[in-house]
């Protein structure tokens, strides 16, 4: 039996959730990450720093990272800025 959810590699980007890294002062050089995007299929894409190797070794009980997943970190202020763009349902 397959997984109940799979990421769709064919979907596109619909809209940014929240503000850009530049608007939030999370970058000083250009439009680099971090970022949060709603995809055309409704899923969410997060661009952040890959800390799988360091934080992935200290996961809480019951949490795991699959071979095809990465643990990414974004600034707190970025998620707070996206809150108003995230639907309730």
SEDOKOL-569584 format. One record per residue (C-alpha): residue in three letters; x, y, z. Coordinates in steps of 0.5 Angstrom, whole numbers, plus 500, padded with zeros to 3 digits. Example, Ala and Ser with C-alpha at 12.3 -4.5 7.8 and 13.67 -1.06 7.14 Angstrom:
BEGIN
ala525491516;ser527498514;
//
This chain:
BEGIN
unk500500500;unk503507498;unk503513503;unk497517504;unk500523502;unk505524496;unk508531494;unk506533487;unk512534483;unk508537477;unk505542481;unk506550480;unk507556485;unk501560487;unk502565492;unk507567497;unk504566504;unk506572508;unk512577506;unk519576503;unk525575507;unk527582504;unk521585507;unk522581514;unk530583514;unk531575514;unk536577508;unk540583506;unk543580499;unk537579495;unk531575494;unk534568497;unk531564502;unk527563507;unk520563504;unk513560504;unk509558498;unk502556497;unk502551491;unk497550486;unk495544488;unk494547495;unk500544499;unk505548502;unk512549500;unk517552505;unk524554503;unk529554509;unk536552512;unk537544511;unk538542519;unk537535518;unk544533519;unk544536526;unk537537529;unk535530525;unk539527530;unk535530536;unk528529534;unk522528539;unk520521541;unk515519535;unk518524530;unk522521524;unk524524517;unk524519511;unk529518507;unk526523502;unk525528507;unk529534510;unk528538516;unk528545514;unk528551519;unk525558517;unk525565522;unk519565527;unk517572524;unk516569517;unk511564520;unk508569524;unk507574518;unk504568514;unk499567519;unk494572516;unk495568509;unk493561512;unk486559511;unk483556517;unk480550513;
//
